[in-house]
Amino acid sequence: MEDQASNSMNTVYLVINCIILAFGIGIGPLVMRQYYLAGGDLVWFASWLETGGWPVMFIPLLINYLRRRKEDASAKLFFIDMPLFVGSAVLGSLTGFDDYMYAYGVGVLPVSTSSILIATQLAFMAIFAYILCKLKFTAFSVNAVVLLTLGAVVLGLHSKADRPHGITNREYWIGFLLVLAAAVLYGFILPAVELMYKKSKQQITYTLVMETQMVMCVFATLVCSVGMIFSKGFQKIPKEASGDKHGAVMYYVVVTCSALVWQCFFLGAVGVVHYSSSLLSGIIIAAALPLTEVLAVIIYDEKFQPEKGLSLFLSLWGFASYFWGEKQQSKKNKSVEDQDRSDHSAFSTSV
């Protein structure tokens, strides 16, 4: 009964993290695009905002600490040990570079295009999960990877009609390739997080997950801060705010919302990795694609050419293929478990 209750709670936490992740990846690109459309052009600052909201993580961690302190006066403020801290720092630094590549792409590509491209990280995530975490491929997962890759190729073949006004062909292709590179890198980072959890000698609790996420965000923000310092980005923020199309107040509202929404994304991503797997995290990220696509067309009046429709269809087909495969595998595993339980019961009875 205790195991069943524990499994039920884990399922609840998994669902909550899936919702947080879907919200973050569904809304984050739209808010970031709004920053650029209103006149913002500091790529390092847009990158910084993706993880710069890390101080909000202190709130749940502090509440959790105070609750533990009531039960035990000697309760530790943080649980994370040095190996986990170092691993989180390294992956966080990589995340900082990933943030820059993605932020550059969002600045020159339509949201609908960059979202389809970033969804291809599922393919790379599957490959790295196979290498690092010994994930087993099925015909359905392979089919999903192929379809998502084809979706990105279709977009690349029709780039000219998709280029926003004022963006050169060179800028478009640099952004296109950088978003793909960001997809590859983040496709590595989440399986690496999963591997880090598995190799850790600590018991991985959700509190520890929040701590590792905060460390990752701190180091990602440090990387982006170095970029901001060298590009003199911090000095340019007040001037950029005063020149915002909607006023300085709206500028700061947008950048604050961007920082908070992206925290939802990163926290949800590592939460899903903890309660399930890096591949499921990639699936949720990719599954939020239709939401971002539709909202981008409605809010920003982006063009939705036939090739985008085809790319979206291929992506959704890939998602459906993966989910169907997971459902079939779940049924198969349940059938095996029921058979083992039946055999064990029959053996116990005979004894």
Beta strands, then each sheet from edge to edge (+ up, - down):
end
